[in-house]
Amino acid sequence: MMDKQYAIAVTLIILGLGVNQAGNSDSFLNGLGIGIIAMGTMWVAIRLIKELKKNEVKVS
């Protein structure tokens, strides 16, 4: 089952894409969209790194 945090992060990324496309001439909306996309992407990256560290297999 999909974790709720991943669903929220993907929703943020999609929201950022929508805001970025809505404000073609407005630089504020373009920056806001890029910022929202960056936040969602960083959220997913941090979660993936934590999962990989938690499930790290030690071979000795």
Buried (B, 14 or more C-beta within 10 A) or exposed (E): EEEEEBEEBBEBBEBBBEBBEEBEEEEEBBEBBBEBBEBBBEBBEEBEEEEEEEEEEEEE
